[in-house]
Amino acid sequence: MSARPSRVESIALIYSQMNTKWSTRRDTNVTTLEMDHNLAILELISWNYCQEEKNARGYMKNQE
């Protein structure tokens, strides 16, 4: 059973897949809407990760 990737690893994987998709389809009709949608998802994941990190730090401080 493999270990679950961290949020940062997941974000990096999504980003690399998105870039690969973008570069391999550059000569075709890739809509900017598709790219904007993917970037919005990445930003949301990143924002959620940052919020979880802040909450975890706050929780640890309260436990001291």
C-alpha positions as CSV (number, residue, x, y, z in Angstrom):
1,M,0.0,0.0,0.0
2,S,1.6,3.3,-1.1
3,A,1.6,6.4,1.0
4,R,-0.9,9.1,0.1
5,P,0.8,12.1,-1.5
6,S,0.9,15.3,0.5
7,R,-1.2,18.3,-0.6
8,V,1.9,20.0,-1.9
9,E,2.8,16.9,-4.0
10,S,-0.8,16.7,-5.2
11,I,-0.7,20.3,-6.3
12,A,2.6,19.8,-8.0
13,L,1.3,16.8,-9.9
14,I,-1.9,18.6,-11.0
15,Y,0.2,21.6,-12.1
16,S,2.7,19.4,-14.1
17,Q,-0.2,17.5,-15.8
18,M,-1.8,20.8,-16.7
19,N,1.4,22.2,-18.2
20,T,1.9,18.9,-20.1
21,K,-1.6,19.1,-21.4
22,W,-1.1,22.7,-22.4
23,S,2.2,22.2,-24.1
24,T,1.1,19.1,-26.1
25,R,-2.1,20.9,-27.2
26,R,-0.6,24.3,-28.0
27,D,-1.1,23.9,-31.7
28,T,-4.7,22.9,-31.3
29,N,-7.6,25.0,-30.2
30,V,-7.2,25.1,-26.5
31,T,-9.6,27.5,-24.9
32,T,-8.4,30.0,-22.3
33,L,-11.5,29.1,-20.4
34,E,-10.1,25.6,-19.9
35,M,-6.8,27.0,-18.6
36,D,-8.6,29.5,-16.4
37,H,-10.7,26.7,-14.9
38,N,-7.6,24.6,-14.2
39,L,-5.8,27.5,-12.6
40,A,-8.8,28.4,-10.5
41,I,-8.9,24.8,-9.2
42,L,-5.2,25.0,-8.3
43,E,-5.6,28.4,-6.5
44,L,-8.5,26.9,-4.5
45,I,-6.5,23.9,-3.5
46,S,-3.5,26.1,-2.6
47,W,-5.7,28.4,-0.6
48,N,-7.3,25.5,1.3
49,Y,-3.9,24.1,2.0
50,C,-2.7,27.4,3.5
51,Q,-5.8,27.7,5.6
52,E,-5.3,24.2,7.0
53,E,-1.7,25.0,7.8
54,K,-2.7,28.2,9.6
55,N,-5.4,26.3,11.6
56,A,-2.9,23.5,12.5
57,R,-0.4,26.1,13.7
58,G,-3.1,27.9,15.8
59,Y,-4.2,24.6,17.3
60,M,-0.6,23.6,18.2
61,K,-0.1,27.0,19.9
62,N,-3.3,26.6,21.9
63,Q,-2.1,23.2,23.1
64,E,1.1,24.6,24.6
